Amino acid sequence: MYNKQVEPPFKPVVKGPDDTSNIDKMFTNETPKETPGNEANMSPTALEANHFKGFTYAASANVKGIKKPDK
């Protein structure tokens, strides 16, 4: 998979990077809601759970120095 040699079982047809035609209308018709920007806006339950404490995200295209797995 890493070398992209495995053929996917389904390859959707897309018209471009912003094409949402393969996503159910139930999701694309939802009104977007903003995520709280800081802990002051979060409920006490959410603060206690803190499932994502220390979580960070960086798109792989933006991460430098990632080593390829050994073969």
ZITAGI-V905416 format. One line per field, one symbol per residue. ss: DSSP state (2 for helix, 1 for strand, 0 for the rest). phi: phi as a letter, one per 40 degrees, with the letter a starting at -180 (. if undefined). psi: psi as a letter, one per 40 degrees, with the letter a starting at -180 (. if undefined). Layout:
# ZITAGI-V905416
ss = ???
phi = ???
psi = ???
This chain:
# ZITAGI-V905416
ss = 00000000000000000000000022220000000000222002222220000000000222000000000
phi = .dcfbccccabccbcicbcbccbdcdccccccbccdcacccccdcccccfcbdgcbbaddcccbgcccccc
psi = ddefehhidhhihieideheeehhdddeeihiiiihdiddeiiddddddfdfhehihhhddehiehiiii.
